[in-house]
Amino acid sequence: MKLSELEFFLEDFLLACQSKNLSPKTLSSYEQSLKLFILYLKNEHGLEDVKRVKAGHIRQYVAYVQERGKYTVVNKETSKNINHPQNRRDYKKRVSNVTINNYIRNIKVFFNWLEQEGELHKNPVQTIEQIKTERRQKLGITQEEFSQLLSQFDYTKFHGYRNKVVTMLLQDTGMRISECLALTVEAIDFKHRMILVTKTKGRKERYVYFSQVMSRELKHHLKFKDRYSETDLLFPTTRNTELTIQSFEKQLKQVGRQVGLNIHPHQIRNNFARHYLLNGGDFYTLSRILGHSSVTVTEQSYMDLTREEIAKKYQQHSPLAKWNIK
């Protein structure tokens, strides 16, 4: 089947992205969102020529997505018979502004690349701006809540104790769950209490650091693991395979419900960052630990501490109080 001009350029764009060694997740995001946009241009406006795409088409696409809702548009109609999107609880629910901004960002990357390739005389994304979003405050987990959560894991079973140690390590290091579950035993440096993280979001290796408490727990876990597993993976399944993110998320949610917490691994990463800052840590070091692309990303992500937390931190660092002026 012959590709349209837009489809041809999309395939070329994806090949260019692959040559830059972008992550599979990023490539998948580009492909999925851009194929849906190209399909919209074809079905709603009869457009297949890249030079005919205007800024108005992009703005109308945003409105179209907002109006249609989640999972109502698919790249291939046959996929509906396999995935059954109409059975999802959030079918036709409003697409969040964060998701729409991701679509807009991907469209802009695509058309900016076309301009760099010399395929466009006038770039339609020049006047396109992202939608303003209201930042939702990240909910923190208290020390008491975290202790209650840990107490719900069944330490006598391999998977229960493994999941407890994973949860502790997320809170102690701020790693992403994908990074944590991909760790091997040799990545741990007990002498300097640090871990080399290799399978990162940006594909840049970095070190994260752990406490003395975590060191003791990791050593105990390794002895426990060796009774059940022969793999070099730090957190394997009983079948010596890598524990999937979905499986861990499901098990974490189950124990969370037992103490009234609706918890997700990324929430623990956020909690690490929150308490790191409240304990006097700086944004630059935190950015390095979290593996963010810049300090600005870290500042934008974690400036939403509650008023009570800010007030408490102020009392600890008030210049006048430290001068002890009476």
KOLNUVEX-678053 format. One record per residue (C-alpha): residue number from 0; residue in one letter; z, x, y. Coordinates in steps of 0.05 Angstrom, whole numbers, plus 5000, padded with zeros to 4 digits. Example, Ala and Ser with C-alpha at 12.3 -4.5 7.8 and 13.67 -1.06 7.14 Angstrom:
BEGIN
<rec pos="0" code="A" z="5156" x="5246" y="4910"/>
<rec pos="1" code="S" z="5143" x="5273" y="4979"/>
This chain:
BEGIN
<rec pos="0" code="M" z="5000" x="5000" y="5000"/>
<rec pos="1" code="K" z="4979" x="5028" y="5067"/>
<rec pos="2" code="L" z="5035" x="5043" y="5116"/>
<rec pos="3" code="S" z="5034" x="5016" y="5187"/>
<rec pos="4" code="E" z="5038" x="5067" y="5243"/>
<rec pos="5" code="L" z="5112" x="5053" y="5255"/>
<rec pos="6" code="E" z="5126" x="5059" y="5180"/>
<rec pos="7" code="F" z="5088" x="5125" y="5176"/>
<rec pos="8" code="F" z="5127" x="5154" y="5235"/>
<rec pos="9" code="L" z="5193" x="5131" y="5204"/>
<rec pos="10" code="E" z="5176" x="5167" y="5139"/>
<rec pos="11" code="D" z="5159" x="5229" y="5179"/>
<rec pos="12" code="F" z="5223" x="5223" y="5219"/>
<rec pos="13" code="L" z="5265" x="5219" y="5155"/>
<rec pos="14" code="L" z="5231" x="5281" y="5128"/>
<rec pos="15" code="A" z="5247" x="5318" y="5193"/>
<rec pos="16" code="C" z="5320" x="5296" y="5186"/>
<rec pos="17" code="Q" z="5322" x="5321" y="5114"/>
<rec pos="18" code="S" z="5297" x="5389" y="5136"/>
<rec pos="19" code="K" z="5356" x="5392" y="5184"/>
<rec pos="20" code="N" z="5402" x="5383" y="5124"/>
<rec pos="21" code="L" z="5434" x="5320" y="5151"/>
<rec pos="22" code="S" z="5483" x="5285" y="5105"/>
<rec pos="23" code="P" z="5458" x="5231" y="5056"/>
<rec pos="24" code="K" z="5502" x="5181" y="5092"/>
<rec pos="25" code="T" z="5468" x="5195" y="5159"/>
<rec pos="26" code="L" z="5399" x="5192" y="5128"/>
<rec pos="27" code="S" z="5415" x="5126" y="5094"/>
<rec pos="28" code="S" z="5440" x="5098" y="5160"/>
<rec pos="29" code="Y" z="5376" x="5118" y="5196"/>
<rec pos="30" code="E" z="5331" x="5091" y="5141"/>
<rec pos="31" code="Q" z="5366" x="5024" y="5133"/>
<rec pos="32" code="S" z="5374" x="5007" y="5207"/>
<rec pos="33" code="L" z="5305" x="5030" y="5228"/>
<rec pos="34" code="K" z="5269" x="4994" y="5171"/>
<rec pos="35" code="L" z="5302" x="4929" y="5192"/>
<rec pos="36" code="F" z="5282" x="4941" y="5265"/>
<rec pos="37" code="I" z="5210" x="4956" y="5245"/>
<rec pos="38" code="L" z="5208" x="4894" y="5201"/>
<rec pos="39" code="Y" z="5233" x="4853" y="5261"/>
<rec pos="40" code="L" z="5178" x="4881" y="5306"/>
<rec pos="41" code="K" z="5126" x="4863" y="5254"/>
<rec pos="42" code="N" z="5151" x="4793" y="5237"/>
<rec pos="43" code="E" z="5173" x="4769" y="5306"/>
<rec pos="44" code="H" z="5124" x="4805" y="5352"/>
<rec pos="45" code="G" z="5066" x="4827" y="5308"/>
<rec pos="46" code="L" z="5078" x="4899" y="5328"/>
<rec pos="47" code="E" z="5059" x="4959" y="5285"/>
<rec pos="48" code="D" z="5035" x="5007" y="5339"/>
<rec pos="49" code="V" z="5090" x="5053" y="5365"/>
<rec pos="50" code="K" z="5061" x="5056" y="5436"/>
<rec pos="51" code="R" z="5067" x="4981" y="5444"/>
<rec pos="52" code="V" z="5143" x="4979" y="5434"/>
<rec pos="53" code="K" z="5178" x="4963" y="5500"/>
<rec pos="54" code="A" z="5251" x="4965" y="5522"/>
<rec pos="55" code="G" z="5250" x="4889" y="5521"/>
<rec pos="56" code="H" z="5235" x="4889" y="5446"/>
<rec pos="57" code="I" z="5298" x="4930" y="5433"/>
<rec pos="58" code="R" z="5341" x="4886" y="5477"/>
<rec pos="59" code="Q" z="5314" x="4824" y="5442"/>
<rec pos="60" code="Y" z="5328" x="4855" y="5375"/>
<rec pos="61" code="V" z="5401" x="4865" y="5394"/>
<rec pos="62" code="A" z="5405" x="4792" y="5414"/>
<rec pos="63" code="Y" z="5370" x="4773" y="5349"/>
<rec pos="64" code="V" z="5422" x="4811" y="5307"/>
<rec pos="65" code="Q" z="5479" x="4780" y="5346"/>
<rec pos="66" code="E" z="5451" x="4710" y="5335"/>
<rec pos="67" code="R" z="5433" x="4717" y="5261"/>
<rec pos="68" code="G" z="5499" x="4748" y="5238"/>
<rec pos="69" code="K" z="5516" x="4793" y="5179"/>
<rec pos="70" code="Y" z="5471" x="4801" y="5117"/>
<rec pos="71" code="T" z="5421" x="4749" y="5140"/>
<rec pos="72" code="V" z="5365" x="4801" y="5149"/>
<rec pos="73" code="V" z="5343" x="4845" y="5091"/>
<rec pos="74" code="N" z="5287" x="4897" y="5084"/>
<rec pos="75" code="K" z="5264" x="4867" y="5018"/>
<rec pos="76" code="E" z="5272" x="4793" y="5003"/>
<rec pos="77" code="T" z="5277" x="4809" y="4928"/>
<rec pos="78" code="S" z="5343" x="4844" y="4941"/>
<rec pos="79" code="K" z="5375" x="4776" y="4956"/>
<rec pos="80" code="N" z="5367" x="4758" y="4883"/>
<rec pos="81" code="I" z="5405" x="4821" y="4864"/>
<rec pos="82" code="N" z="5459" x="4828" y="4918"/>
<rec pos="83" code="H" z="5469" x="4754" y="4933"/>
<rec pos="84" code="P" z="5491" x="4765" y="5006"/>
<rec pos="85" code="Q" z="5502" x="4690" y="5015"/>
<rec pos="86" code="N" z="5562" x="4694" y="4969"/>
<rec pos="87" code="R" z="5599" x="4744" y="5013"/>
<rec pos="88" code="R" z="5658" x="4718" y="5052"/>
<rec pos="89" code="D" z="5632" x="4748" y="5117"/>
<rec pos="90" code="Y" z="5561" x="4722" y="5108"/>
<rec pos="91" code="K" z="5532" x="4702" y="5176"/>
<rec pos="92" code="K" z="5596" x="4726" y="5211"/>
<rec pos="93" code="R" z="5586" x="4760" y="5278"/>
<rec pos="94" code="V" z="5561" x="4832" y="5275"/>
<rec pos="95" code="S" z="5611" x="4876" y="5312"/>
<rec pos="96" code="N" z="5591" x="4912" y="5376"/>
<rec pos="97" code="V" z="5609" x="4977" y="5342"/>
<rec pos="98" code="T" z="5557" x="4964" y="5288"/>
<rec pos="99" code="I" z="5505" x="4942" y="5338"/>
<rec pos="100" code="N" z="5518" x="5006" y="5378"/>
<rec pos="101" code="N" z="5504" x="5045" y="5315"/>
<rec pos="102" code="Y" z="5437" x="5009" y="5309"/>
<rec pos="103" code="I" z="5421" x="5024" y="5382"/>
<rec pos="104" code="R" z="5440" x="5097" y="5373"/>
<rec pos="105" code="N" z="5394" x="5104" y="5312"/>
<rec pos="106" code="I" z="5336" x="5071" y="5348"/>
<rec pos="107" code="K" z="5346" x="5118" y="5407"/>
<rec pos="108" code="V" z="5347" x="5179" y="5362"/>
<rec pos="109" code="F" z="5282" x="5156" y="5330"/>
<rec pos="110" code="F" z="5244" x="5143" y="5395"/>
<rec pos="111" code="N" z="5271" x="5207" y="5427"/>
<rec pos="112" code="W" z="5244" x="5245" y="5367"/>
<rec pos="113" code="L" z="5177" x="5211" y="5375"/>
<rec pos="114" code="E" z="5176" x="5232" y="5448"/>
<rec pos="115" code="Q" z="5192" x="5304" y="5428"/>
<rec pos="116" code="E" z="5134" x="5301" y="5378"/>
<rec pos="117" code="G" z="5087" x="5281" y="5434"/>
<rec pos="118" code="E" z="5073" x="5212" y="5406"/>
<rec pos="119" code="L" z="5100" x="5174" y="5466"/>
<rec pos="120" code="H" z="5080" x="5175" y="5540"/>
<rec pos="121" code="K" z="5135" x="5127" y="5560"/>
<rec pos="122" code="N" z="5199" x="5124" y="5520"/>
<rec pos="123" code="P" z="5225" x="5052" y="5512"/>
<rec pos="124" code="V" z="5298" x="5074" y="5500"/>
<rec pos="125" code="Q" z="5306" x="5108" y="5568"/>
<rec pos="126" code="T" z="5337" x="5046" y="5599"/>
<rec pos="127" code="I" z="5373" x="5021" y="5537"/>
<rec pos="128" code="E" z="5449" x="5026" y="5541"/>
<rec pos="129" code="Q" z="5501" x="5013" y="5488"/>
<rec pos="130" code="I" z="5544" x="4950" y="5489"/>
<rec pos="131" code="K" z="5613" x="4957" y="5519"/>
<rec pos="132" code="T" z="5666" x="4952" y="5465"/>
<rec pos="133" code="E" z="5740" x="4937" y="5471"/>
<rec pos="134" code="R" z="5779" x="4991" y="5436"/>
<rec pos="135" code="R" z="5827" x="4962" y="5385"/>
<rec pos="136" code="Q" z="5892" x="4999" y="5383"/>
<rec pos="137" code="K" z="5902" x="5037" y="5319"/>
<rec pos="138" code="L" z="5963" x="5010" y="5283"/>
<rec pos="139" code="G" z="6013" x="5064" y="5263"/>
<rec pos="140" code="I" z="6053" x="5069" y="5199"/>
<rec pos="141" code="T" z="6127" x="5082" y="5208"/>
<rec pos="142" code="Q" z="6166" x="5132" y="5166"/>
<rec pos="143" code="E" z="6202" x="5075" y="5132"/>
<rec pos="144" code="E" z="6137" x="5039" y="5115"/>
<rec pos="145" code="F" z="6107" x="5103" y="5088"/>
<rec pos="146" code="S" z="6168" x="5117" y="5044"/>
<rec pos="147" code="Q" z="6165" x="5045" y="5018"/>
<rec pos="148" code="L" z="6091" x="5054" y="5003"/>
<rec pos="149" code="L" z="6103" x="5118" y="4963"/>
<rec pos="150" code="S" z="6159" x="5085" y="4923"/>
<rec pos="151" code="Q" z="6109" x="5033" y="4896"/>
<rec pos="152" code="F" z="6068" x="5085" y="4857"/>
<rec pos="153" code="D" z="6085" x="5090" y="4783"/>
<rec pos="154" code="Y" z="6103" x="5163" y="4778"/>
<rec pos="155" code="T" z="6107" x="5160" y="4702"/>
<rec pos="156" code="K" z="6032" x="5148" y="4695"/>
<rec pos="157" code="F" z="5978" x="5199" y="4710"/>
<rec pos="158" code="H" z="5939" x="5156" y="4758"/>
<rec pos="159" code="G" z="6001" x="5131" y="4793"/>
<rec pos="160" code="Y" z="6029" x="5200" y="4808"/>
<rec pos="161" code="R" z="5960" x="5226" y="4826"/>
<rec pos="162" code="N" z="5950" x="5170" y="4877"/>
<rec pos="163" code="K" z="6019" x="5184" y="4907"/>
<rec pos="164" code="V" z="6001" x="5257" y="4918"/>
<rec pos="165" code="V" z="5932" x="5238" y="4948"/>
<rec pos="166" code="T" z="5967" x="5191" y="4997"/>
<rec pos="167" code="M" z="6018" x="5245" y="5016"/>
<rec pos="168" code="L" z="5963" x="5296" y="5026"/>
<rec pos="169" code="L" z="5923" x="5250" y="5071"/>
<rec pos="170" code="Q" z="5984" x="5239" y="5115"/>
<rec pos="171" code="D" z="6001" x="5314" y="5116"/>
<rec pos="172" code="T" z="5932" x="5341" y="5130"/>
<rec pos="173" code="G" z="5890" x="5286" y="5164"/>
<rec pos="174" code="M" z="5833" x="5297" y="5115"/>
<rec pos="175" code="R" z="5781" x="5243" y="5103"/>
<rec pos="176" code="I" z="5788" x="5210" y="5035"/>
<rec pos="177" code="S" z="5718" x="5235" y="5015"/>
<rec pos="178" code="E" z="5739" x="5306" y="5030"/>
<rec pos="179" code="C" z="5805" x="5299" y="4993"/>
<rec pos="180" code="L" z="5776" x="5270" y="4928"/>
<rec pos="181" code="A" z="5723" x="5325" y="4925"/>
<rec pos="182" code="L" z="5774" x="5382" y="4927"/>
<rec pos="183" code="T" z="5780" x="5433" y="4871"/>
<rec pos="184" code="V" z="5842" x="5470" y="4851"/>
<rec pos="185" code="E" z="5815" x="5537" y="4876"/>
<rec pos="186" code="A" z="5809" x="5509" y="4947"/>
<rec pos="187" code="I" z="5885" x="5511" y="4954"/>
<rec pos="188" code="D" z="5918" x="5573" y="4984"/>
<rec pos="189" code="F" z="5992" x="5566" y="4970"/>
<rec pos="190" code="K" z="6010" x="5632" y="5003"/>
<rec pos="191" code="H" z="5985" x="5610" y="5071"/>
<rec pos="192" code="R" z="5993" x="5535" y="5057"/>
<rec pos="193" code="M" z="5921" x="5517" y="5073"/>
<rec pos="194" code="I" z="5862" x="5484" y="5039"/>
<rec pos="195" code="L" z="5788" x="5501" y="5047"/>
<rec pos="196" code="V" z="5750" x="5436" y="5056"/>
<rec pos="197" code="T" z="5676" x="5445" y="5037"/>
<rec pos="198" code="K" z="5648" x="5375" y="5028"/>
<rec pos="199" code="T" z="5655" x="5353" y="5100"/>
<rec pos="200" code="K" z="5621" x="5299" y="5142"/>
<rec pos="201" code="G" z="5586" x="5350" y="5187"/>
<rec pos="202" code="R" z="5574" x="5399" y="5129"/>
<rec pos="203" code="K" z="5616" x="5452" y="5164"/>
<rec pos="204" code="E" z="5672" x="5483" y="5123"/>
<rec pos="205" code="R" z="5741" x="5481" y="5154"/>
<rec pos="206" code="Y" z="5814" x="5494" y="5136"/>
<rec pos="207" code="V" z="5869" x="5442" y="5137"/>
<rec pos="208" code="Y" z="5942" x="5459" y="5130"/>
<rec pos="209" code="F" z="6000" x="5430" y="5091"/>
<rec pos="210" code="S" z="6076" x="5431" y="5095"/>
<rec pos="211" code="Q" z="6128" x="5463" y="5050"/>
<rec pos="212" code="V" z="6145" x="5393" y="5024"/>
<rec pos="213" code="M" z="6071" x="5382" y="5006"/>
<rec pos="214" code="S" z="6068" x="5451" y="4974"/>
<rec pos="215" code="R" z="6123" x="5433" y="4924"/>
<rec pos="216" code="E" z="6089" x="5366" y="4909"/>
<rec pos="217" code="L" z="6021" x="5398" y="4898"/>
<rec pos="218" code="K" z="6050" x="5450" y="4850"/>
<rec pos="219" code="H" z="6085" x="5395" y="4811"/>
<rec pos="220" code="H" z="6020" x="5354" y="4810"/>
<rec pos="221" code="L" z="5980" x="5413" y="4782"/>
<rec pos="222" code="K" z="6028" x="5419" y="4723"/>
<rec pos="223" code="F" z="6026" x="5344" y="4712"/>
<rec pos="224" code="K" z="5949" x="5343" y="4718"/>
<rec pos="225" code="D" z="5939" x="5398" y="4666"/>
<rec pos="226" code="R" z="5972" x="5355" y="4613"/>
<rec pos="227" code="Y" z="5918" x="5302" y="4620"/>
<rec pos="228" code="S" z="5857" x="5338" y="4648"/>
<rec pos="229" code="E" z="5818" x="5402" y="4638"/>
<rec pos="230" code="T" z="5774" x="5397" y="4699"/>
<rec pos="231" code="D" z="5778" x="5441" y="4762"/>
<rec pos="232" code="L" z="5779" x="5378" y="4805"/>
<rec pos="233" code="L" z="5846" x="5370" y="4841"/>
<rec pos="234" code="F" z="5849" x="5294" y="4834"/>
<rec pos="235" code="P" z="5807" x="5275" y="4774"/>
<rec pos="236" code="T" z="5806" x="5213" y="4731"/>
<rec pos="237" code="T" z="5832" x="5216" y="4660"/>
<rec pos="238" code="R" z="5759" x="5224" y="4639"/>
<rec pos="239" code="N" z="5754" x="5289" y="4679"/>
<rec pos="240" code="T" z="5707" x="5257" y="4730"/>
<rec pos="241" code="E" z="5715" x="5254" y="4806"/>
<rec pos="242" code="L" z="5757" x="5195" y="4829"/>
<rec pos="243" code="T" z="5713" x="5149" y="4871"/>
<rec pos="244" code="I" z="5732" x="5128" y="4941"/>
<rec pos="245" code="Q" z="5724" x="5054" y="4923"/>
<rec pos="246" code="S" z="5772" x="5062" y="4863"/>
<rec pos="247" code="F" z="5825" x="5097" y="4905"/>
<rec pos="248" code="E" z="5819" x="5047" y="4962"/>
<rec pos="249" code="K" z="5829" x="4989" y="4913"/>
<rec pos="250" code="Q" z="5891" x="5021" y="4881"/>
<rec pos="251" code="L" z="5920" x="5039" y="4950"/>
<rec pos="252" code="K" z="5911" x="4967" y="4974"/>
<rec pos="253" code="Q" z="5946" x="4941" y="4912"/>
<rec pos="254" code="V" z="6009" x="4981" y="4924"/>
<rec pos="255" code="G" z="6005" x="4967" y="4998"/>
<rec pos="256" code="R" z="6008" x="4892" y="4987"/>
<rec pos="257" code="Q" z="6073" x="4901" y="4948"/>
<rec pos="258" code="V" z="6107" x="4925" y="5013"/>
<rec pos="259" code="G" z="6068" x="4880" y="5060"/>
<rec pos="260" code="L" z="6019" x="4932" y="5085"/>
<rec pos="261" code="N" z="5944" x="4922" y="5090"/>
<rec pos="262" code="I" z="5927" x="4995" y="5085"/>
<rec pos="263" code="H" z="5864" x="5037" y="5082"/>
<rec pos="264" code="P" z="5856" x="5113" y="5073"/>
<rec pos="265" code="H" z="5827" x="5122" y="5142"/>
<rec pos="266" code="Q" z="5889" x="5089" y="5171"/>
<rec pos="267" code="I" z="5930" x="5145" y="5141"/>
<rec pos="268" code="R" z="5884" x="5196" y="5173"/>
<rec pos="269" code="N" z="5894" x="5161" y="5240"/>
<rec pos="270" code="N" z="5969" x="5161" y="5228"/>
<rec pos="271" code="F" z="5969" x="5236" y="5217"/>
<rec pos="272" code="A" z="5933" x="5246" y="5283"/>
<rec pos="273" code="R" z="5980" x="5198" y="5320"/>
<rec pos="274" code="H" z="6043" x="5233" y="5296"/>
<rec pos="275" code="Y" z="6013" x="5302" y="5306"/>
<rec pos="276" code="L" z="6003" x="5285" y="5380"/>
<rec pos="277" code="L" z="6071" x="5251" y="5387"/>
<rec pos="278" code="N" z="6104" x="5313" y="5357"/>
<rec pos="279" code="G" z="6074" x="5356" y="5412"/>
<rec pos="280" code="G" z="6008" x="5376" y="5381"/>
<rec pos="281" code="D" z="5948" x="5389" y="5426"/>
<rec pos="282" code="F" z="5879" x="5356" y="5424"/>
<rec pos="283" code="Y" z="5840" x="5421" y="5414"/>
<rec pos="284" code="T" z="5878" x="5441" y="5351"/>
<rec pos="285" code="L" z="5877" x="5369" y="5326"/>
<rec pos="286" code="S" z="5801" x="5367" y="5335"/>
<rec pos="287" code="R" z="5793" x="5429" y="5292"/>
<rec pos="288" code="I" z="5839" x="5401" y="5238"/>
<rec pos="289" code="L" z="5803" x="5334" y="5236"/>
<rec pos="290" code="G" z="5734" x="5365" y="5235"/>
<rec pos="291" code="H" z="5709" x="5328" y="5296"/>
<rec pos="292" code="S" z="5645" x="5352" y="5330"/>
<rec pos="293" code="S" z="5681" x="5361" y="5397"/>
<rec pos="294" code="V" z="5749" x="5354" y="5431"/>
<rec pos="295" code="T" z="5720" x="5296" y="5470"/>
<rec pos="296" code="V" z="5711" x="5256" y="5406"/>
<rec pos="297" code="T" z="5784" x="5268" y="5388"/>
<rec pos="298" code="E" z="5809" x="5249" y="5457"/>
<rec pos="299" code="Q" z="5769" x="5184" y="5457"/>
<rec pos="300" code="S" z="5794" x="5167" y="5387"/>
<rec pos="301" code="Y" z="5869" x="5179" y="5398"/>
<rec pos="302" code="M" z="5885" x="5164" y="5470"/>
<rec pos="303" code="D" z="5908" x="5093" y="5453"/>
<rec pos="304" code="L" z="5981" x="5108" y="5437"/>
<rec pos="305" code="T" z="6027" x="5050" y="5452"/>
<rec pos="306" code="R" z="6066" x="5047" y="5517"/>
<rec pos="307" code="E" z="6131" x="5055" y="5479"/>
<rec pos="308" code="E" z="6106" x="5118" y="5445"/>
<rec pos="309" code="I" z="6081" x="5147" y="5511"/>
<rec pos="310" code="A" z="6148" x="5131" y="5543"/>
<rec pos="311" code="K" z="6186" x="5165" y="5487"/>
<rec pos="312" code="K" z="6142" x="5227" y="5491"/>
<rec pos="313" code="Y" z="6150" x="5229" y="5567"/>
<rec pos="314" code="Q" z="6226" x="5231" y="5560"/>
<rec pos="315" code="Q" z="6219" x="5292" y="5515"/>
<rec pos="316" code="H" z="6174" x="5328" y="5565"/>
<rec pos="317" code="S" z="6198" x="5305" y="5634"/>
<rec pos="318" code="P" z="6197" x="5367" y="5680"/>
<rec pos="319" code="L" z="6254" x="5341" y="5722"/>
<rec pos="320" code="A" z="6299" x="5328" y="5662"/>
<rec pos="321" code="K" z="6284" x="5397" y="5634"/>
<rec pos="322" code="W" z="6303" x="5428" y="5701"/>
<rec pos="323" code="N" z="6371" x="5394" y="5692"/>
<rec pos="324" code="I" z="6373" x="5374" y="5766"/>
<rec pos="325" code="K" z="6433" x="5331" y="5785"/>
